[in-house]
Amino acid sequence: MQGHKKPGTLVAEIKMKRAQGNCAVLVVEGPDDLAFWSARKVAECEAVVGEGKANVIGCMGRLEGEAIDGVLAVVDADYDVLMEEPTGEPNVLRTDAHDLECMLCRAPALDNVVAEYGSAEKLAAMDVRSELLARALVFGRVRWALLRLGREAGEGVEVPSVEAAWDQMVDRETWKVDGDRLRAEIQTRLGEDAELSVYIDTLPDDADPWHVVHGHDMVKLLRFGLLRVLGSMEVRHGQTDIARALRLAMSKENLRATALGAGIRAWERANGPYVVLG
């Protein structure tokens, strides 16, 4: 996410919030995160959008240097866990899965959304979560490979995007993902400069699939499934609607049951009297 904010801008915004009262401040990456956390945080806790993960991490480093307490940040794990990269700051927590949307699909929120928009007859004897995860992994492995390739190539080298080829790879009638076609399409765009399969093979055999998949893919695949195979949802319900439904379907109790929820409670105990979830 690109915006006008920089780490220094965020620090100033947080200081302004704190000047109005000695409350906890929660820093999140973007507007969707803000919508999710605003509905679950306690009223006394202020929330601030950081406009990107790098801004949030940079801001938290500056606050640590100035010994400003009572500020907690929640960021997407992305591929950091698979790459064994630390958050770098003591008051930064990561999502349990790759990002917020993946974490919601891993939680009962997915079951609630599927029950709302799906068909009981079509859902009979189907493990929707497993089916959704398997399809998203096809895209997730390629995304992982392109990230690794991009990091190795360095700045100035253009790496193809999965997005341009996405819609062509999913059959909306059968909900099948053509992984071979996806890999072939990306390899064509790479040309002879790199072998995609080599980078896919760098993914650890024991990698947690929930850290491989990407929230964008999960939500889009879920929508496609609900249109035909999982239900008969009206086409007017777009990807944004499904993402919003997932956020709304996650109860505060379900959130507390996650590792992130436990991390927030531990932070509250260590940083009293500041409270985020309560």
MOVENUR-V533633 format. One record per helix or strand. SS is the DSSP state (hx for helix, st for strand). FROM is the first residue (numbers start at 1). TO is the last residue. Records with the same first field share a line. If there is no record, write none. Layout:
BEGIN
SS=FROM-TO ; FROM-TO
END
This chain:
BEGIN
hx=7-19 ; 31-38 ; 53-65 ; 100-106 ; 108-117 ; 120-123 ; 128-153 ; 163-165 ; 167-169 ; 179-190 ; 196-200 ; 209-212 ; 215-227 ; 239-249 ; 252-256 ; 259-270
st=25-28 ; 46-49 ; 71-75 ; 92-94 ; 118-118 ; 170-171 ; 176-177 ; 231-231
END
